[in-house]
Each structure stands twice: as C-alpha cells, then as structure tokens.
Amino acid sequence: MGRRAATWTMDVELHAEDGETRARLRLAAPGGTSFVGIGLVQGGPRGVHLPEVAQELALARAFSDLTEELLEAVATDIESAADNPLPVAAAQHVAAAEALVPFHPVTSSSAAAAAPARGSW
C-alpha cells in the first residue's frame, strides 16, 4: 500500500488585554474541515498577572479544547463507519486510548520482563 501525505495547517492567535489572555487555535484539515480550540486566562493567582505564564496557560487550555474537539470528531467518524456503531462515549475512550498508548502485543515473557521490580515505584 502506498503512503498518503496530508497537510494540515494551524493558526495560533494570542490576545492579552486588561488582565485577560485568550488563545485561539485553528486546525485546518485537507478538504476544508477545521477545528478550533479556545483557551482563556483571567487575572492571576492572588491578583498577580504574569503575561508569559498567562500565555502558556491560555495555549495549554486551547490545545486541550482542540483535543476534545478532535476526539469528538474521531468518535463520530468511528460510529458512522462501523457496522456495529459504538456509543459516542465508548468511541471517545477508544480513540483517546489508541492515541495515547501505542499498541505493543504482550506475551507472558515480555510482560514479566516489563513488570517493575517490587518497590521500584
């Protein structure tokens, strides 16, 4: 099977005004589909506003929001493509798990080798 390359683009916007920092991420997929994540930080702890920290936190929140949108889209796609559709919540968990944990078959010998020694936690 041949490889297919797809180019996705991302726009990042940061705005700070009057102690409020807002991040907006727009991820555009080939074919015109786009996803948007928003992150907002108002003020700071105990009234202290650190602009660099506020920007980082706003971006982190925007990426988290964008991740949720993408997982919802994946769940919807899985549900619509499956012969026996999964409930949306189950599809989200499947998609999230597959994205975060690469699949590695475990045999009894590899499981024993991978197990941490007692007390190593």
ROFITOR-448200 format. One line per field, with one value per residue: residue number from 0; residue in one letter; y, z, x of N, C-alpha, C, O in turn. Coordinates in steps of 0.05 Angstrom, whole numbers, padded with zeros to 5 digits. Atoms other than C-alpha are relative to their C-alpha. Layout:
N
n	c(NUM  ...)
res	c(A  ...)
nnorth	c(Y  ...)
nup	c(Z  ...)
neast	c(X  ...)
canorth	c(Y  ...)
caup	c(Z  ...)
caeast	c(X  ...)
cnorth	c(Y  ...)
cup	c(Z  ...)
ceast	c(X  ...)
onorth	c(Y  ...)
oup	c(Z  ...)
oeast	c(X  ...)
This chain:
121
n	c(0  1  2  3  4  5  6  7  8  9  10  11  12  13  14  15  16  17  18  19  20  21  22  23  24  25  26  27  28  29  30  31  32  33  34  35  36  37  38  39  40  41  42  43  44  45  46  47  48  49  50  51  52  53  54  55  56  57  58  59  60  61  62  63  64  65  66  67  68  69  70  71  72  73  74  75  76  77  78  79  80  81  82  83  84  85  86  87  88  89  90  91  92  93  94  95  96  97  98  99  100  101  102  103  104  105  106  107  108  109  110  111  112  113  114  115  116  117  118  119  120)
res	c(M  G  R  R  A  A  T  W  T  M  D  V  E  L  H  A  E  D  G  E  T  R  A  R  L  R  L  A  A  P  G  G  T  S  F  V  G  I  G  L  V  Q  G  G  P  R  G  V  H  L  P  E  V  A  Q  E  L  A  L  A  R  A  F  S  D  L  T  E  E  L  L  E  A  V  A  T  D  I  E  S  A  A  D  N  P  L  P  V  A  A  A  Q  H  V  A  A  A  E  A  L  V  P  F  H  P  V  T  S  S  S  A  A  A  A  A  P  A  R  G  S  W)
nnorth	c(-00023  -00024  -00020  -00025  -00023  -00020  -00024  -00014  -00026  -00011  -00029  -00005  -00028  -00007  -00028  -00007  -00027  -00005  00024  00024  00010  00019  00014  00013  00017  00010  00022  00004  00025  00000  00003  -00021  00004  -00013  00003  -00023  00002  -00025  00000  -00027  -00004  -00026  -00007  00019  00007  -00022  -00026  -00003  00008  00004  00004  00024  00023  -00001  00009  00029  00013  -00003  00019  00028  00004  00001  00026  00019  -00003  00010  00029  00009  -00001  00021  00026  00002  00005  00028  00017  -00002  00014  00029  00009  00001  00020  00027  00016  00000  -00025  -00003  -00025  -00021  00000  00023  -00006  -00020  00013  00016  -00018  -00013  00020  00007  -00022  -00004  00024  00017  00029  00019  00026  00009  00029  00004  -00006  -00029  -00013  00004  -00017  -00028  -00006  -00012  00016  -00008  -00023  -00019  -00022)
nup	c(00000  00001  -00021  00007  -00017  -00003  -00013  -00018  -00008  -00026  -00005  -00028  -00007  -00028  -00006  -00029  -00005  -00026  -00018  00012  00023  00016  00022  00019  00018  00022  00014  00025  00013  00028  00006  -00011  -00028  -00019  -00028  -00014  -00029  -00013  -00028  -00012  -00027  -00011  -00024  -00008  -00028  -00020  00013  00014  00028  00014  00028  00013  -00011  00010  00028  00000  -00011  00020  00021  -00010  00000  00028  00011  -00012  00013  00027  -00003  -00004  00026  00018  -00009  00007  00029  00004  -00010  00019  00024  -00006  -00002  00026  00017  -00010  00005  -00026  -00012  -00029  -00011  00003  -00023  00002  00022  -00010  -00017  00017  00015  -00019  -00008  00023  00006  -00021  -00006  00024  -00003  00000  -00010  -00025  -00004  -00029  -00005  00001  -00023  -00023  00003  -00001  -00026  -00018  -00024  -00023  -00014  00017  00006)
neast	c(00017  -00015  00005  00014  -00007  00020  -00011  00018  -00012  00010  -00003  00000  00004  -00001  00008  00000  00011  00012  -00003  00012  -00015  00016  -00014  00018  -00014  00017  -00013  00014  -00006  00004  00028  00015  00008  -00017  00005  -00009  -00003  -00002  -00010  00004  -00011  00008  -00016  -00020  00004  -00004  -00001  -00025  00003  -00025  00008  -00011  00014  00027  00000  -00005  00024  00021  -00006  00005  00029  00009  -00007  00018  00026  -00003  -00002  00028  00014  -00010  00009  00029  00002  -00009  00021  00022  -00009  00000  00028  00013  -00013  00002  00024  00014  -00010  -00005  00011  -00020  -00018  -00019  -00018  -00019  -00020  -00017  -00018  -00020  -00019  -00018  -00017  -00020  -00016  -00005  00006  -00022  00010  -00014  -00001  -00005  -00028  -00005  00014  -00017  -00023  00008  00011  -00020  -00008  00015  -00012  -00013  00018)
canorth	c(00000  00069  00125  00185  00252  00303  00374  00404  00477  00511  00584  00608  00674  00704  00767  00799  00858  00884  00822  00773  00729  00690  00637  00612  00553  00536  00469  00463  00395  00380  00386  00446  00416  00457  00452  00508  00508  00566  00580  00637  00662  00718  00753  00711  00677  00728  00785  00774  00774  00745  00754  00698  00648  00671  00660  00590  00572  00600  00560  00496  00506  00519  00455  00417  00445  00428  00357  00348  00371  00324  00265  00280  00282  00215  00184  00208  00182  00114  00109  00126  00078  00019  -00038  -00041  00031  00044  00093  00160  00158  00089  00111  00172  00128  00080  00138  00171  00106  00089  00158  00158  00086  00053  -00019  -00069  -00142  -00172  -00243  -00275  -00268  -00195  -00178  -00208  -00170  -00105  -00111  -00065  -00096  -00094  -00027  00008  00054)
caup	c(00000  -00016  00033  00031  00057  00082  00100  00159  00178  00246  00261  00331  00359  00426  00453  00521  00547  00616  00653  00606  00558  00503  00457  00395  00355  00287  00256  00183  00151  00077  00045  00085  00153  00211  00286  00336  00408  00455  00520  00568  00629  00671  00721  00760  00828  00884  00834  00804  00728  00694  00619  00597  00644  00624  00550  00564  00605  00553  00499  00541  00551  00477  00459  00509  00479  00409  00432  00457  00390  00352  00396  00386  00311  00313  00355  00306  00247  00281  00297  00227  00195  00239  00222  00296  00319  00387  00433  00426  00496  00484  00417  00451  00502  00448  00406  00466  00488  00419  00411  00478  00484  00425  00415  00435  00438  00506  00514  00582  00575  00554  00609  00661  00634  00631  00702  00752  00809  00875  00909  00847  00843)
caeast	c(00000  00025  00032  -00013  00011  -00038  -00020  -00056  -00045  -00052  -00063  -00047  -00073  -00057  -00091  -00079  -00118  -00137  -00111  -00145  -00107  -00142  -00112  -00146  -00121  -00150  -00130  -00149  -00152  -00147  -00216  -00238  -00254  -00229  -00226  -00220  -00194  -00202  -00164  -00178  -00140  -00168  -00123  -00076  -00070  -00077  -00084  -00015  -00014  00047  00038  00084  00052  -00017  00000  00027  -00035  -00082  -00047  -00049  -00124  -00134  -00096  -00138  -00202  -00177  -00160  -00232  -00259  -00215  -00233  -00307  -00296  -00259  -00314  -00367  -00326  -00317  -00390  -00412  -00362  -00373  -00420  -00439  -00432  -00402  -00436  -00401  -00372  -00341  -00313  -00281  -00247  -00222  -00195  -00162  -00130  -00104  -00076  -00040  -00016  00018  -00003  00050  00030  00046  00068  00078  00154  00152  00102  00148  00207  00168  00140  00174  00212  00176  00188  00213  00153)
cnorth	c(00025  00019  00024  00022  00020  00024  00014  00026  00009  00029  00003  00030  00003  00029  00004  00029  00001  -00025  -00025  -00008  -00022  -00012  -00013  -00016  -00009  -00020  -00005  -00025  00003  -00004  00021  -00003  00015  -00004  00024  -00006  00028  -00004  00028  00000  00028  00005  -00021  -00007  00024  00027  00005  -00009  -00001  -00006  -00025  -00025  -00001  -00010  -00030  -00015  00002  -00019  -00029  -00005  -00002  -00027  -00022  00001  -00012  -00031  -00012  00000  -00022  -00028  -00004  -00006  -00029  -00019  -00001  -00015  -00031  -00011  -00002  -00020  -00028  -00015  -00001  00025  -00002  00024  00021  00001  -00022  00005  00021  -00013  -00018  00018  00012  -00020  -00007  00022  00003  -00023  -00016  -00029  -00016  -00027  -00009  -00030  -00004  00007  00030  00014  -00003  00018  00029  00007  00012  -00018  00011  00023  00020  00024  00023)
cup	c(00000  00022  -00011  00020  -00001  00015  00016  00008  00027  00002  00030  00005  00030  00003  00030  00003  00027  00018  -00010  -00024  -00013  -00022  -00017  -00020  -00022  -00016  -00025  -00013  -00030  -00006  00013  00028  00018  00028  00015  00030  00012  00029  00011  00028  00008  00026  00006  00029  00018  -00013  -00015  -00029  -00013  -00029  -00013  00010  -00009  -00029  -00001  00009  -00020  -00024  00008  00000  -00028  -00013  00012  -00012  -00028  00001  00004  -00026  -00019  00008  -00005  -00029  -00007  00009  -00019  -00025  00004  00000  -00027  -00019  00009  -00007  00025  00015  00030  00010  -00001  00023  -00002  -00023  00008  00016  -00017  -00015  00017  00008  -00022  -00006  00021  00005  -00025  00006  -00001  00010  00024  00001  00029  00006  -00001  00022  00025  -00001  00003  00028  00018  00023  00023  00014  -00018  -00008  00017)
ceast	c(00018  -00007  -00014  00009  -00022  00012  -00022  00014  -00013  00006  -00002  -00003  00001  -00008  00000  -00009  -00013  00000  -00013  00016  -00016  00018  -00021  00017  -00020  00016  -00017  00010  -00004  -00030  -00018  -00010  00019  -00010  00011  00001  00004  00010  -00001  00012  -00007  00015  00021  -00005  00007  00004  00026  -00003  00028  -00006  00010  -00013  -00029  -00002  00003  -00025  -00023  00004  -00005  -00030  -00011  00007  -00018  -00028  00000  00001  -00028  -00016  00008  -00009  -00030  -00004  00008  -00022  -00024  00007  00000  -00028  -00014  00012  -00003  -00025  -00018  00010  00003  -00015  00022  00020  00020  00020  00021  00022  00019  00019  00021  00021  00019  00019  00022  00018  00004  -00005  00026  -00010  00016  -00002  00007  00029  00006  -00014  00017  00024  -00006  -00010  00021  00006  -00015  00015  00013  -00018  00009)
onorth	c(00026  00017  00032  00018  00026  00020  00022  00027  00003  00038  -00008  00046  -00013  00047  -00013  00047  -00017  -00032  -00045  00008  -00040  00002  -00024  -00005  -00018  -00013  -00013  -00029  00021  -00020  00021  00016  00014  -00009  00034  -00019  00044  -00022  00047  -00019  00048  -00011  -00034  00005  00037  00044  00027  -00032  00019  -00028  -00038  -00043  -00023  -00024  -00044  -00035  -00018  -00031  -00045  -00027  -00017  -00039  -00040  -00020  -00025  -00044  -00032  -00019  -00034  -00044  -00026  -00022  -00042  -00038  -00022  -00029  -00046  -00032  -00021  -00029  -00047  -00002  00001  00023  -00013  00043  00014  00003  -00018  00000  00020  -00006  -00018  00012  00014  -00014  -00010  00017  00011  -00020  -00028  -00038  -00014  -00029  -00006  -00042  00015  00017  00040  00035  00016  00029  00044  00031  00003  -00033  00034  00021  00039  00042  00045)
oup	c(00014  00035  -00034  00044  -00022  00035  00005  00010  00033  -00004  00043  -00007  00044  -00011  00045  -00010  00034  00030  00005  -00041  00000  -00036  -00007  -00033  -00015  -00027  -00023  -00018  -00040  00008  00008  00040  00014  00033  00007  00041  00001  00043  -00002  00043  -00005  00044  -00012  00042  00015  -00003  -00027  -00033  -00015  -00035  -00028  -00006  -00016  -00036  -00016  -00002  -00024  -00034  -00007  -00007  -00033  -00027  -00002  -00018  -00037  -00017  -00009  -00032  -00032  -00008  -00012  -00037  -00023  -00005  -00025  -00036  -00013  -00011  -00032  -00038  -00007  -00010  00024  00030  00044  -00005  00001  00018  00004  -00020  -00001  00014  -00012  -00016  00009  00009  -00018  -00014  00014  00013  -00035  00028  -00021  00033  00025  -00001  00043  00028  00015  00031  00040  00020  00013  00034  00019  00033  00024  00019  -00009  -00021  00016)
oeast	c(00038  -00028  -00010  00009  -00034  00026  -00043  00038  -00036  00029  -00019  00012  -00011  00003  -00010  00001  -00029  -00020  -00015  00023  -00027  00032  -00041  00034  -00042  00037  -00040  00034  -00017  -00044  -00042  -00021  00043  -00034  00032  -00017  00018  00002  00007  00009  -00002  00014  00031  -00022  00027  00018  00029  -00013  00041  -00015  -00005  -00019  -00039  -00021  -00011  -00033  -00038  -00015  -00016  -00039  -00030  -00010  -00026  -00040  -00019  -00011  -00035  -00031  -00008  -00017  -00038  -00021  -00005  -00028  -00035  -00009  -00009  -00034  -00028  -00001  00001  -00046  -00042  00030  -00013  -00019  00046  00044  00044  00043  00044  00045  00043  00043  00044  00045  00043  00042  00045  00041  -00014  00001  00041  -00019  00040  -00023  00015  00035  00022  -00004  00019  00032  00010  -00012  00044  -00011  -00022  00039  00025  -00009  -00002)
